[in-house]
Amino acid sequence: MSALMPLLTRYSKVFLFIAVAFTLVLLIRWVKRLLRRQSKKKEIDRAASDRLRDENLNQIILNNHTGGVENREIYKPYDVDYNGEGSGGLDNMNVKAGQTMIQLVEHTRLSTRKYVLNPAKKIRIGSDLQGNEISLVEKEIAPHQCEIFAAQGQVYIRHTGGSTQTIIRRKRQSAIVDKRGIRLHSGDWIEIGSVSYEITIID
């Protein structure tokens, strides 16, 4: 130990420099991560505002023309990435306070699509082109595979048909979604056949 002290004293400036450099690297990485999170949140907020605005406009336009029949629309993604070539194109708007929205980032073999939707209205996912808000052209997926909905301020998913399982993954755990439903959290993944959705809840 006594022989080590002169060595530490001799190279104390070097050790101090290394410690400061290491601290700076960690700080820079933390700031970059924070900026990425803020940028992602702003992007989702703008998309959620666009979705709410579109729903309000649709409600006003269709209010007197539905004839008592439920009018459904196939939701369009706000961003599509084909092999890394997609772009956003969002307006600078903010989400209403207290309005819960959900972002689904759809991953398939060919593309990544981003949806921001209102779970207060049922979000049906399946292979049927007419009866779902999000339609998937996959043979193994049922015409009405599952639906996402809101209840008592929380967001849930339930399986609604077909032999292909709807699976939810949360970190290292996974569960098969049944007809009773499972609550969704930010960071969850939904897997339906070869298609997966990354979930973000926006409060």
C-alpha positions in Angstrom: 0.0 0.0 0.0 2.8 2.4 0.9 4.4 1.7 -2.5 1.2 2.5 -4.2 0.8 5.9 -2.7 3.7 7.6 -4.6 2.4 6.2 -7.8 -1.1 7.6 -7.2 0.3 10.9 -6.2 2.5 11.0 -9.3 -0.4 10.2 -11.7 -3.2 12.0 -9.8 -3.7 14.5 -12.6 -4.0 11.7 -15.1 -6.6 9.9 -13.0 -8.5 13.2 -12.4 -8.5 13.9 -16.2 -9.9 10.3 -16.9 -12.5 10.7 -14.2 -13.7 14.1 -15.6 -13.7 12.8 -19.2 -15.7 9.8 -18.1 -18.2 12.0 -16.3 -18.6 14.2 -19.3 -19.2 11.3 -21.6 -22.0 10.0 -19.3 -23.5 13.5 -19.0 -23.6 13.9 -22.8 -25.2 10.5 -23.3 -27.8 11.3 -20.7 -28.6 14.7 -22.3 -28.9 13.0 -25.7 -31.3 10.4 -24.3 -33.4 13.1 -22.7 -33.6 15.1 -25.9 -34.7 12.0 -27.8 -37.4 11.3 -25.3 -38.7 14.9 -25.5 -38.6 14.8 -29.3 -40.6 11.5 -29.4 -43.2 12.9 -26.9 -43.7 16.0 -29.0 -44.1 13.9 -32.1 -46.7 11.7 -30.5 -48.5 14.7 -29.0 -48.8 16.4 -32.4 -50.1 13.2 -34.0 -52.6 12.7 -31.2 -53.9 16.2 -31.7 -54.3 15.6 -35.4 -56.2 12.4 -34.7 -58.6 14.2 -32.3 -59.1 17.1 -34.8 -59.9 14.6 -37.6 -62.4 12.8 -35.4 -64.1 16.0 -34.4 -64.3 17.1 -38.1 -65.6 13.7 -39.1 -68.2 13.8 -36.4 -69.4 17.2 -37.5 -69.5 16.2 -41.2 -71.2 12.8 -40.7 -73.5 13.7 -37.8 -76.6 14.3 -40.0 -75.8 11.7 -42.7 -75.2 8.4 -40.9 -78.8 7.4 -40.9 -78.4 5.7 -37.5 -75.8 3.3 -39.0 -72.3 3.1 -37.4 -69.9 4.8 -39.7 -66.4 3.2 -39.7 -63.2 4.4 -41.2 -59.9 2.6 -41.7 -57.4 4.6 -39.8 -54.4 5.9 -41.7 -50.9 6.0 -40.2 -49.4 9.4 -39.6 -46.0 8.1 -40.5 -44.8 5.1 -42.7 -41.3 3.9 -43.0 -40.4 1.6 -45.9 -36.9 0.3 -45.2 -35.8 3.5 -43.4 -37.2 5.9 -46.0 -40.3 7.3 -44.2 -41.0 10.8 -43.0 -43.5 12.3 -40.5 -45.0 15.5 -41.7 -46.9 16.5 -38.6 -48.5 19.8 -37.7 -47.4 21.7 -34.6 -50.4 21.1 -32.2 -50.9 19.9 -28.6 -53.1 17.2 -27.1 -56.0 18.3 -24.9 -55.3 18.0 -21.2 -56.8 14.9 -19.7 -57.4 13.2 -23.1 -55.9 9.7 -23.2 -54.6 8.6 -26.6 -52.6 5.6 -27.7 -49.7 5.3 -30.1 -49.3 1.9 -31.9 -46.1 1.5 -33.9 -46.8 -1.4 -36.3 -43.8 -3.5 -37.3 -44.2 -5.9 -40.3 -41.7 -7.5 -42.7 -42.0 -4.6 -45.1 -42.7 -1.5 -43.2 -43.1 0.4 -39.9 -46.3 2.4 -39.5 -47.2 4.7 -36.7 -50.8 5.3 -35.6 -52.1 7.6 -32.8 -55.7 6.7 -31.9 -58.4 7.5 -29.4 -59.1 4.4 -27.3 -62.4 5.9 -26.1 -63.7 4.5 -29.4 -63.1 0.8 -30.0 -60.0 0.2 -32.1 -60.6 -3.0 -34.0 -57.7 -4.9 -35.6 -58.1 -7.7 -38.1 -57.9 -8.9 -41.7 -61.4 -7.7 -42.7 -61.1 -4.5 -44.8 -64.5 -3.2 -43.8 -65.1 -3.9 -40.1 -61.8 -2.8 -38.6 -60.1 0.5 -37.9 -56.7 -1.1 -38.6 -56.7 -3.8 -41.3 -53.9 -6.3 -41.8 -53.4 -8.4 -44.9 -52.2 -11.5 -43.2 -53.6 -15.0 -43.8 -53.3 -16.2 -40.3 -55.0 -13.2 -38.7 -58.8 -13.4 -38.1 -61.2 -11.0 -39.7 -61.8 -9.5 -36.3 -58.7 -10.4 -34.3 -58.7 -8.1 -31.3 -59.8 -4.7 -30.1 -58.4 -1.9 -27.9 -60.7 0.1 -25.8 -60.8 2.4 -22.8 -62.6 1.8 -19.5 -62.5 3.9 -16.3 -59.5 5.9 -17.5 -57.4 2.8 -18.5 -56.6 1.2 -21.8 -57.2 -2.5 -22.5 -57.0 -5.1 -25.2 -59.1 -8.2 -25.7 -59.1 -11.0 -28.2 -62.2 -11.2 -30.3 -61.8 -14.2 -32.6 -59.7 -16.6 -34.6 -57.2 -19.4 -33.8 -54.2 -17.1 -34.0 -53.3 -15.9 -30.6 -53.0 -12.3 -29.6 -50.0 -12.0 -27.3 -48.9 -9.2 -25.1 -45.2 -8.9 -24.1 -44.1 -6.8 -21.1 -40.3 -6.8 -20.7 -39.5 -10.5 -20.2 -43.0 -11.6 -19.4 -45.7 -12.5 -21.9 -49.4 -13.4 -21.8 -52.1 -14.6 -24.2 -54.9 -12.1 -24.5 -58.3 -13.5 -23.8 -61.9 -12.2 -24.3 -61.9 -10.6 -20.9 -59.0 -8.3 -21.8 -55.7 -7.2 -20.4 -54.7 -3.7 -19.4 -52.1 -2.0 -21.6 -49.1 0.0 -20.4 -46.5 2.1 -22.2 -43.7 -0.1 -23.4 -45.9 -3.2 -24.0 -45.7 -5.1 -27.3 -48.7 -6.8 -29.0 -47.9 -9.7 -31.3 -50.5 -11.0 -33.8 -49.0 -13.5 -36.2 -45.9 -11.9 -37.8 -47.1 -8.4 -37.0 -46.2 -6.6 -33.8 -47.2 -3.3 -32.2 -45.2 -1.2 -29.8 -47.5 0.6 -27.4 -47.3 4.1 -25.9 -50.1 5.5 -23.7 -50.4 9.3 -23.9 -52.1 10.9 -20.9 
